[in-house]
Each structure stands twice: as C-alpha cells, then as structure tokens.
Amino acid sequence: MHRSTREIRLAQALLESADTLTDGFEAVHYLQGVADHCVRLLAARAAGFMLIDEGRAVSLAASGTHREIATELLQAQRDGGPCLDSYGTGRPVPPVSLRAAREAARWPEFTERALVHDIAATYAVPLRRGQRLLGALNVFAPGLPTEDDDGTALRLAQLIADCAALGLQNNTAYVQYRTLAGQLQQALSSRVRIEQAKGMLAERWNTTADHAFVAMRQYARRRQLPLDRVARAVVDRVADDAALRREAERTERADDEGRP
C-alpha cells in the first residue's frame, strides 16, 4: 500500500474510532467497522475483536472481509488462543506461524481451524483503557511480517485497539451522563409540578401551601401512589378533589388535637 494512502486510511480509521458519542450506538457494529480498517491497514485476511469479562468471552465482532472465517476462529478460542493469551497477560501476542504453533501444540483447536482456512500467521493485542482490560483484537494474516516490518504491524494494531477502547469508554460515559441528566430533569420537572399543585390547592381551598402539600402526601401514601402522579392529576384538574379535601380535613383535626 502506498504510504500516503495508508496514512489517509489510518486517519479515517482513527476518526471513525472516535465517533462514539451518539445515540443508538452498538458496540459490536462499531468494532466490526474498526476490524475492517485493521484488515485494510495491515493487509490481513481477516480480523476480529473478542470482548472478555472475568476471563470469559461475552461478545465477538468480526471484520466484514471473511467474516464467517474470523467469527469461527474467534469462537475456536474457548479453551485457548491469541485473544485469551493477550487478555490474560495484558500484553501483545507477537506474530506467530500457525504451523509452528501446531507443532508446539499451542492452541490446538484454534490452529487446526486456522490452517484449514489458509491462515498462515496470527497476532493479537489487548483491548484496554488504562489498567482496565476489555478484551483483545486478533489479526489473521496470510503470512508472517517481512523482515523490514520491524514490529510496525503489531504497534499499528495496538494503536487501533487503544483507540477502539477509548471509543467504547467514551460511549459508556456518554450514556451514563445522558441517563443522569434525564433523571435530574425528571426530578426537576416533578418538583415543579408538585409546587404548582400545592399552589393550586392552596388557592382553591384558601389555605397554606404547606397544608395543601401534606394533604397530597397523605393522599398519595394511603393509595400507594407516587406524589408526582398525584400532583400531575391536580395540575391537569382530574384529581379527586373531594378525597384530597378529606385528607386536608384529617390533617386539620390532627393539628387541632396535637397529633403528628
């Protein structure tokens, strides 16, 4: 690949890896796109991500190029493989000849399946953010890197994996903040409705806002209803006014008798 072309494709891959602050984000679809960039940038047959939690694969994402093969090779690592090794050590698994791995009885199931599909070499890098390991990226290559590669392919794969991990972490933070913002907005809206309902009842009954609030609260408790739901009914003028008045009267009698 021409150097300028590779640089442009790398820039595109890094840009897409950063684009995760969106609604409707799907981690598997996102990682599939990143894996596609790996195939193009690293001249690989296929590539795939394995998301791992507590030592167990929880999700797989394979490149569009030879997706069935990549998925099969990721699935074949249940009892051992480059992904689990990289995740277990937190370090890259350098390019290894699969014939040599078979002769050494390394990853038996994985190597047999890879050789069936004419995969000659493989390497993996951890998917991590800081000290947190999320899984691993596995690259399936037609051969070992050339002598002048000088580890470039492995470093490039790690760079892409690091960007993907950052993208996943940013989306997690984005979702958390959006959820928190929604909860705060809901709480604020609820508070505004309750204050509005208090004012409406106080004016209607010619009483204090605190007295109206106690009546609504008691009404909600007796009927096991959220206070906000009662306030909404008052604001929408569909509340049972007679029942609310009875709660107000009970409160008045309790106050007169000195009961809590």
N, C-alpha and C positions, 0 to 999 in steps of 0.2 A: 504494500500500500504506500502511495506517495506520502511523504512526510506532511505536507500541508493538508492533504485530505484527512490524514489520521488526526491531526491537530483539530481540524474542524469537527470531526466526528466525536472526538473526546470532549470538546467544548459543548456540543449538543447533548452528549450523554450526561455531563455534569449539570447542565441546565435542567434537563428533564428530571434528574435525580433530586433536584432542589424543589421541584414544583409539587409540593405535597400539602400545602395549606389550602385545601379545597374541600368542599362538601362532596359526599359521595365517593370519597377515597376508598380504594380497595387494595389492601397490601399485596395480595397475590398478583393482581393485574399490574400493579406498579412494578413489582420485582420481575415479572415476565418481560416488561419493557427494558429494564436495566440489563437483564440477561441477554436480550437481543443485541444491545450495544456491546456487551462482552464478546459475543460471537464475532461481530464485525471488527472490533478493535484488536482482538487477539488472534484472529484467523483461526478460530476454533470450529470444531464440528458442531458443538452444542455447549450450553452452559445452563446452570440452574442454581437456585437458592434453596437451602433447607433451613426453615425456622425451627429452632430447638428450644424446648423448655424442660428444665430438670433432666437433661440427658436424653429426652425423647423427642423425635421429630413430630411437630404438630402441624406443619404446613409445607408444601412443596410448590415451587414456582419455576417452570422450565421455559427456556427460550422458544420462540416460535419456530426457529430452524431446528429440525429434527426433534420436535417437542416430545413425541412418543418415546424416542430413544432416551432423551435426557430424563424424562419422568421415570422411566424404567430403571435407569441407573441410580437415580436418587432413592427410589424405593428399595433397590437392592442393597442399600447400606444399613439395613435394620440391625445387622449383627456386626457391622464394622465397615469403614470406608473412609475416604478422604475428608468428607464433611465432619463426621464424628471425631476423627483424629484432630482436625483443626479446631473444632469447638472444644474438645477436651483439653487441649494444651493452650488454647488461645493464641496459637502461632500458625503461620502458613505451613502447608504441606508442599514442599518444592516439587517441581515436575518430576514425575516418576514413570518409567517404562512399565506398561501393564504386563508385558511378557516377563520382565524381571520380577514384578510383584507376584505374578502367578508362581514362578519358580521358587520364590521365597515363602509361598503360602500366605501371602499378605492379602487380606480382604478377599477370601476365596469366591464368595458368591458374586461380589461386585466385579472382580477381574474377569471371571468367566463370561459374564453378560457383556461387559465392555468389549472384550475381544471378539465376541460374536458379531458385534456391530462395527468392527474395524476401527475401534478407538485404540490408538497406539499409546497415548500418554494422557496423564491427568494431573491436575494440581488443584489445591483448594486454599482459600484464605478465610479467616474468621470474619463474621459479620458482627461488628462490635461498635459500641459508643462509649468511650471512656473505659471503665472497667466492666461494663455490662456486656455480656455476650448474648447475642440474639440468634446465632446460627452460623451458617457458613455459605460461601459461594464456591461452587465446584465447576471447573472448566474441563471440558473433554476435547482433547486435541488430536489431530491426525498424526502427530509426531512430537518428539522432544524439541525444545527450542534449539536454534542453531547456536554455534559457539560464540558468535558475536552478540547474542541476545543479552548477556551479562545480567540476567535477572530482571530485565525490563518487564517482561510479560507478567511475572509474579508481582512486581511492585505496582504495575498498572491495574492488575486485578484487585489488589488490596486497596488502591485508591478508589476504585469504583465501589467496592464493598463498603468502604468507610462512608462514602457519600450516600449510599443507599441506607445505611444505618442511621445517618444523620436525618435523612428524609423521613424515615419511619418514626424516629424520636420526635421530630418537629410536628408530625401529624398527630401523634399521641398527645403532645402538649396542646396543640390547637384544639383538639376535640375536648380535652379537659377544660380549657378556658372557655370554650363556647358553651359547654354544659354549665359551668359555674356562672357565666354571665346570664344564661337563661334562667337559672334558679334564682339569682339575685333580682332579675327583672320581674319574675313571677312573685317573689316575696314583696317587692316594692308595689306592684300592682295590687296585690292582696291588701297591703296596708292602706293604700289609697282608698280602696273600696270600703274597707271597714270604717275608716274615718268619715267617708261620705255617708255611709249608712247610719253611723252614730248621729251625725248632724241632722239627717232627715228625720229620724225618730225623735230626736230631742225637740226639734221644731214642731213636729206633728203632735207630740204629747205635752208640749210645754214643760219640759223637764231638762235636766242637765245631760250633757253628752256622756258623762261617766255612768249615769243611771241607765241611759239607753244601751251603753256598751255591756253593762252587767246583764241586762235583760237578754240581749242577743247571745251572750256567752252561755247563760243558763239554758236558753232555748236550744242552743247547739249541743250542749252536754246531755240534756235529757233525751235528745233524739239521736245522739251519737253522730252528729253531722259536723263537717269542718266549718269553722267560724266563717271562713271566706265564702263558703257556699250560702250561708245564711245572709251574710252582708250583700252578696250579689242579688239574692232574692229581694232584699229590701230595696236596693237601688233600682232593680227592674220592676218594682211595685207588684211583685207576685207573692210576697211573703204572707204568711198567715198572721195578719195584724192582731187579731183577737188573741191568738196564742201568745204572741210576743207581749201584749199588754198584761196577760195573766202573769207572765214571768216578771214583768215590771212591778205588778202589784205584790207578788210574793216577796220581791226584794224590798219593797217599801215596808211591808209588815215585819219582815225580819229586822230591818233597820230600827223600826219603832220598838220592837221587843228586845233589841240589843243583841240579837243573834248574828253570827257571822254569815 
